Amino acid sequence: MENLLLESHKKVVMNEPALAPPLGVTSNFVDPYTLKPVLIITTAVYIILTTFGIGARLAVRIRTNESMLLEDCQYSISS
């Protein structure tokens, strides 16, 4: 089965928005708004907090001479 769109139509479809933006909003395809920096910072903070939490749990287990249980190993591996 052949392509449904001709090459000239493909260029038009791929380079224009599907719909017009809402009133009062302008399209910005060159430098769009992104939440990437917020996502990176949030992820880094939670990785650090998780590492400290698991480290504290393991330190208490080792210091109190309790045996390492299967759940302790699962916590260490999963993070």
N, C-alpha and C positions, 0 to 999 in steps of 0.2 A: 504494500500500500504506500502510495506516495505521500510526501509531506503535505499537510493540509494548508500550510501557509507558504506563500511564495517568499523568496529571499528578500524582496523589497519590503514585504509586510513584516517579516521577522525583525528587520532592523527597526522599523517604527515601533513595534510592540515591545521590543527589548529596551528601547531607549526612552520611553515615555512612561509616566505613571499610569496605573490602571484606572484611577478615578481622580477627579479634581480634589484638591485639599478642602477641608471645611472652611467656612467663612472666617476670615481673620487669621488664617494660618498660611504661611508661605512654605513651599517645598524647599528643602535644602538637601540636595543629594551630594554636594561636595564635602561638607563638613557637618554631618548630622549629629544631633544630640545623642549622647551615649552614657550609660551608667557603668561602663567598664572600670573606671578608677574606683568607684564605690565598691564594686564587686571584688576587686583585687584586695582592697584594704580589709573588707569584711572577712574574706576567706583567710587572709594572713592572720588576722586577730584570732579567729576561731581555731586555726591550726596551732597557734602558740598556746592558747588556753587549754586545748585538748592535750597537747604534749606535756604541759605542766601538771595537769590533772592526773594523767596516767603515770607520770613520773612520781608524783606524790603518793599515789596508791601503791605502786611497786616499792617505793622506799619504805613506807610503813610496813608492808608485808615482810620485807627483808629485815627491817629493824626489830620487829616483834617476833622474828623467827617462826612465823607461821608458814605452813607449807604452801607452795604455789598450787593453786587450783586450776582447773581447766579454764574457768572464766577469766583468770588473770592472764593466761596466755592468749585467750581470744581478744581481750582488750588491747594487749600489746600489738598483736598482729593486725587487728582491724584498723588501728589508727596508723 
